[in-house]
Amino acid sequence: MRPLVLLWGCLVLPGYGALVGPKEISGFEGDTVSLQCVYGEELKKYKKYWCRESGFLISRCSGTVYSGEYGQKGRVSVHDNPRQLRFEVILRNLTLKDVGQYWCGVKRMGFDKTFSVSLLVFPGISHQATRLDSTSTEDTGFVPIRSSSKPRASLPMTRMLAPVLVLLALLLVTGLAALGSYALQRRKKAHLATETQRKEKVHLSHLTSKEDEASWQTPEGDVTPGPPFPVSGGEPDISKFISV
């Protein structure tokens, strides 16, 4: 009975089997980031690991990477430092798919000791590469790694700007179409006004010619004689044609 009480007391005592670390880490696409999980003396001999939290109703680990001689799997490395009672996790070449909840864990009999860490990855490239703390690698036998990312186009930023560029292009096309339609309407109106004025002038000239013709005719339709033609040499003397 007493050993059970002691075991229960060890499990519920604050600080016993403690495992702490950052609640959140973040970086840009292509960066390399690291975090340290600190554990108690009683967890020193157990194997440490890093995994991604999965499962809907029941949480479980996936893609687990254990500390050891190599302690590396893909882009993830786990290095344990028993002297300093901490282990370091290195995440290389971050992608947007890496966003999620992860666990710093200690493998032991019964229930593992875990600590939840949230990873955020921002689109684009960081202006200053994240450098790992070299002091945390003393006496561990491995070389610190610096983050490196090749210059490349930021696809997420392009995707964000694409709708704006399309909208601006549509507005430009709509504006040009409206301007062209307005100019065409003005041209049609000017052409119609010119045709109307020309027709009015023709109609007025036609009426004037008819009025002139009407002024040379009598009401009965006879033509009114015009003014007498002038006779050269003066008027003839009537007395010359009368016989004596």
C-alpha positions as CSV (number, residue, x, y, z in Angstrom):
1,M,0.0,0.0,0.0
2,R,2.8,2.4,0.9
3,P,4.6,2.0,-2.5
4,L,1.4,2.9,-4.2
5,V,0.9,6.0,-2.1
6,L,4.5,7.1,-2.8
7,L,4.0,6.5,-6.5
8,W,0.8,8.5,-6.5
9,G,2.5,11.3,-4.6
10,C,5.3,11.4,-7.2
11,L,2.8,11.6,-10.0
12,V,0.8,14.5,-8.5
13,L,3.6,16.4,-6.9
14,P,4.2,19.7,-8.8
15,G,7.5,19.8,-10.7
16,Y,7.9,16.0,-10.8
17,G,8.5,14.8,-14.3
18,A,8.2,18.4,-15.6
19,L,8.6,19.1,-19.3
20,V,8.5,22.6,-20.4
21,G,9.2,24.5,-23.6
22,P,7.9,27.3,-25.9
23,K,4.2,27.3,-26.5
24,E,4.6,28.7,-30.0
25,I,7.3,29.0,-32.6
26,S,7.2,30.7,-36.0
27,G,9.2,31.3,-39.2
28,F,8.9,32.0,-42.9
29,E,8.9,29.6,-45.7
30,G,12.3,28.1,-46.3
31,D,13.6,29.1,-42.9
32,T,15.2,26.8,-40.3
33,V,14.0,27.2,-36.7
34,S,14.8,25.5,-33.4
35,L,13.3,25.1,-30.0
36,Q,14.4,23.6,-26.7
37,C,12.3,21.5,-24.4
38,V,13.6,21.3,-20.8
39,Y,12.9,18.2,-18.6
40,G,13.5,17.2,-15.0
41,E,16.3,15.1,-13.6
42,E,14.0,12.0,-13.3
43,L,13.4,12.1,-17.1
44,K,17.0,12.2,-17.9
45,K,17.4,8.5,-18.9
46,Y,14.3,8.3,-21.1
47,K,14.3,8.7,-24.9
48,K,13.1,12.1,-26.2
49,Y,11.1,12.6,-29.3
50,W,9.3,15.2,-31.5
51,C,6.0,14.4,-33.3
52,R,3.0,16.1,-34.9
53,E,-0.3,16.0,-33.1
54,S,-3.0,14.2,-35.2
55,G,-6.4,12.7,-34.6
56,F,-9.9,14.2,-34.3
57,L,-11.3,12.8,-31.0
58,I,-8.2,11.1,-29.6
59,S,-4.9,12.9,-30.0
60,R,-2.0,10.8,-31.2
61,C,1.5,11.2,-32.7
62,S,2.5,11.0,-36.3
63,G,5.9,11.4,-38.0
64,T,7.7,10.8,-34.7
65,V,11.5,11.5,-34.6
66,Y,13.4,10.1,-31.7
67,S,16.7,11.4,-30.2
68,G,19.6,9.0,-30.6
69,E,22.9,8.6,-32.4
70,Y,21.5,10.3,-35.5
71,G,18.2,11.7,-34.3
72,Q,17.2,13.0,-37.7
73,K,14.3,12.2,-40.0
74,G,13.8,14.2,-43.2
75,R,13.8,17.9,-42.3
76,V,13.6,17.3,-38.5
77,S,16.4,16.7,-36.1
78,V,16.2,15.9,-32.3
79,H,19.3,16.1,-30.1
80,D,19.3,15.3,-26.4
81,N,21.7,17.0,-24.0
82,P,21.4,15.1,-20.7
83,R,24.0,17.3,-19.0
84,Q,21.8,20.4,-19.4
85,L,18.5,18.5,-19.0
86,R,17.2,19.6,-22.3
87,F,16.8,18.5,-25.9
88,E,16.7,20.5,-29.0
89,V,14.5,20.2,-32.0
90,I,15.6,21.6,-35.4
91,L,13.1,22.2,-38.2
92,R,14.5,22.9,-41.6
93,N,13.1,24.3,-44.8
94,L,9.7,25.2,-43.4
95,T,6.6,25.0,-45.6
96,L,3.0,26.2,-45.2
97,K,2.0,22.5,-44.8
98,D,4.0,22.4,-41.6
99,V,1.6,24.6,-39.7
100,G,0.0,22.8,-36.8
101,Q,0.3,21.4,-33.3
102,Y,3.4,19.4,-32.3
103,W,4.6,17.6,-29.1
104,C,7.9,17.6,-27.3
105,G,7.8,14.2,-25.7
106,V,9.6,11.9,-23.3
107,K,9.0,8.1,-24.0
108,R,8.5,6.2,-20.7
109,M,6.4,3.3,-19.4
110,G,2.7,4.0,-19.0
111,F,2.0,7.5,-20.2
112,D,4.5,9.6,-22.0
113,K,5.4,13.1,-20.8
114,T,4.5,15.6,-23.5
115,F,4.3,19.3,-24.1
116,S,2.3,20.9,-26.8
117,V,3.9,23.4,-29.2
118,S,2.2,25.4,-31.9
119,L,4.1,26.0,-35.2
120,L,3.3,29.0,-37.4
121,V,4.7,29.4,-40.9
122,F,4.3,32.8,-42.8
123,P,4.3,33.0,-46.6
124,G,7.3,34.7,-48.3
125,I,10.9,35.0,-47.2
126,S,12.2,36.5,-44.0
127,H,14.4,39.6,-44.3
128,Q,16.9,38.2,-41.8
129,A,17.6,34.4,-41.6
130,T,16.9,32.8,-38.2
131,R,20.2,31.7,-36.6
132,L,20.4,28.9,-34.1
133,D,21.8,29.6,-30.7
134,S,25.3,28.1,-30.7
135,T,25.5,28.1,-26.9
136,S,22.9,25.4,-26.7
137,T,25.1,23.0,-28.7
138,E,28.0,23.0,-26.3
139,D,29.3,19.5,-25.4
140,T,26.7,17.9,-27.6
141,G,29.0,16.8,-30.4
142,F,27.0,18.3,-33.3
143,V,27.6,21.5,-35.3
144,P,25.1,24.3,-35.1
145,I,23.1,24.9,-38.3
146,R,22.2,28.2,-39.8
147,S,19.1,28.8,-41.7
148,S,19.5,29.3,-45.4
149,S,16.9,30.0,-48.1
150,K,17.5,30.7,-51.7
151,P,16.0,33.9,-53.2
152,R,12.9,33.0,-55.0
153,A,9.6,34.5,-55.9
154,S,6.9,34.6,-53.3
155,L,4.1,32.6,-54.7
156,P,1.6,33.3,-51.9
157,M,2.1,37.1,-52.4
158,T,1.5,36.7,-56.1
159,R,-1.7,34.8,-55.4
160,M,-2.8,37.5,-53.1
161,L,-2.2,40.3,-55.6
162,A,-3.7,38.4,-58.6
163,P,-7.3,39.3,-57.8
164,V,-6.4,42.9,-57.3
165,L,-4.6,43.0,-60.7
166,V,-7.5,41.3,-62.4
167,L,-9.9,43.8,-60.9
168,L,-7.8,46.8,-62.0
169,A,-7.6,45.3,-65.5
170,L,-11.4,44.9,-65.6
171,L,-11.9,48.5,-64.4
172,L,-9.4,49.8,-67.1
173,V,-11.2,47.8,-69.8
174,T,-14.6,49.1,-68.6
175,G,-13.4,52.7,-68.5
176,L,-11.9,52.5,-72.0
177,A,-15.2,50.9,-73.3
178,A,-17.3,53.6,-71.7
179,L,-15.0,56.3,-73.1
180,G,-15.2,54.8,-76.6
181,S,-19.0,54.6,-76.4
182,Y,-19.2,58.2,-75.3
183,A,-17.0,59.4,-78.1
184,L,-19.0,57.4,-80.7
185,Q,-22.3,58.8,-79.4
186,R,-20.9,62.4,-79.7
187,R,-19.7,61.7,-83.2
188,K,-23.1,60.4,-84.2
189,K,-24.8,63.4,-82.7
190,A,-22.5,65.8,-84.5
191,H,-23.1,63.9,-87.8
192,L,-26.8,64.0,-87.3
193,A,-26.8,67.7,-86.6
194,T,-24.7,68.4,-89.7
195,E,-27.2,66.4,-91.9
196,T,-30.1,68.2,-90.4
197,Q,-28.6,71.6,-91.1
198,R,-27.8,70.6,-94.7
199,K,-31.4,69.4,-95.3
200,E,-32.8,72.6,-93.8
201,K,-30.6,74.7,-96.2
202,V,-31.7,72.6,-99.2
203,H,-35.3,73.0,-98.2
204,L,-35.0,76.8,-97.7
205,S,-33.3,77.2,-101.1
206,H,-36.1,75.2,-102.7
207,L,-38.8,77.3,-101.1
208,T,-37.0,80.5,-102.2
209,S,-36.9,79.3,-105.9
210,K,-40.6,78.5,-105.8
211,E,-41.5,82.0,-104.4
212,D,-39.4,83.6,-107.2
213,E,-41.3,81.6,-109.8
214,A,-44.7,82.5,-108.3
215,S,-43.9,86.2,-108.3
216,W,-43.6,86.1,-112.2
217,Q,-47.1,84.6,-112.7
218,T,-50.5,86.2,-112.4
219,P,-53.3,84.7,-110.4
220,E,-54.7,83.3,-113.7
221,G,-51.4,81.6,-114.5
222,D,-50.3,84.1,-117.2
223,V,-46.8,85.3,-117.2
224,T,-46.5,88.9,-116.4
225,P,-44.5,90.8,-119.0
226,G,-41.3,92.0,-118.0
227,P,-40.0,95.5,-118.3
228,P,-39.6,96.9,-121.8
229,F,-36.3,96.5,-123.5
230,P,-34.5,99.8,-124.0
231,V,-34.4,101.1,-127.7
232,S,-31.2,102.4,-128.9
233,G,-31.1,105.8,-130.5
234,G,-34.0,107.2,-128.5
235,E,-37.8,106.9,-129.2
236,P,-38.8,107.0,-132.9
237,D,-40.6,110.2,-134.1
238,I,-44.2,109.3,-134.8
239,S,-44.6,112.2,-137.2
240,K,-42.2,110.6,-139.6
241,F,-44.6,107.8,-140.2
242,I,-47.7,110.0,-140.9
243,S,-48.2,110.9,-144.5
244,V,-49.1,114.5,-145.4
